[in-house]
């Protein structure tokens, strides 16, 4: 659907979808009332001391806020809220209005923000976009599943006749889940702290280029935050590396931890939802296969995630006879938690996740560095 709107004697053509029609009309009305244009020139971003930044996900917003710090004149607006899925997010009128007025947009990339193109067109955003996945090696759709497939094969060989039909159904459902996965690869790049360091550097460089008057502040803040991330990465390695490799096993609610497990030498046995999309649902055959893999490998716990209903994780843990971590003990995957929770910042979420994973392995973690507390 194409809308032609005249604002301040300028003709603005917006391409939108029926789903975003009402929000687009509301945003357009707000822009008319405030006398603002629906789009701005990217070249003008650095010409003012004021800088309006919009960040998409909870993790990207937190990284961005750490770079901005208390820099005067810089405003950061976060679109996706705590415990809200990035996959099913639907921008509100307020979100589109903020995006339309922004000078800079910071995104995760790797196709995580599937709604982004429509939102940009609907809002009229015409500023600078910083794609934080720049320079990061992206895992493909099969990454993190090799161990899962191997363990599933072991379970199948134990009772091949009983599982023949399940294997056939699993192939069918795999095709269905592929429709939900991201063509660009696994989008959960932030789960490895080294990736978060790289993302932070990319965001800092982009913000400094967008506003030369604030560049020195951004660079200083980025250096301080990078030091914290490096300390966090060292603490995780110190604790995980001390655990025998064959005991480093993880089962989570969906495929959100591929980069984390690869970075720290953890075997990813499987996920309750075998998809990058946390809105997908497991089939009965996939549930049976995961229970068999848990039994075959000796996994001691199944982890739910704070932003996902724990019902399926509870079911699988009960069938496999292992512990389930949910509620306050759920992992922070696709989203950070609300203010005051154990996962209200990126660093806090990593500390929370690693503590619980170590606990599930029967390990007491070392003291957290003072700078990270």
ABEGO torsion letter per residue (X at the ends): XBBBBBBGGBBBBBBBBAAAAAAAAAAAAAAAAAGBBABBBAAAAAABABBBBBBABAAAAAAAAAAAEABBGBBBBBABBBGBBAAABBBBAAAAAAAAABABBBBAEGGABAAAAAAAAAAGBABBBBBAABGBBBBBAABGAAAAAAAAAAAAAABAAAAAAAAAAAAAAAAAAAAABBAAEBABAAABAAAAAAAAAAAAAAAAAABAAAAAAAAAAAAAAAAAAAAAAAAAAAAAAABBAAABBBBBABBAAAAAAAAAGBBBAEBABBBABAABBBBAAAAAAAAAAAAAAGBABBBBBAABBAAAAAAAAAAAGBBBBBEAABBBBABBBBBGBAAABAAAAAAAAAAAAAAAAGBBBBBBBAAAX
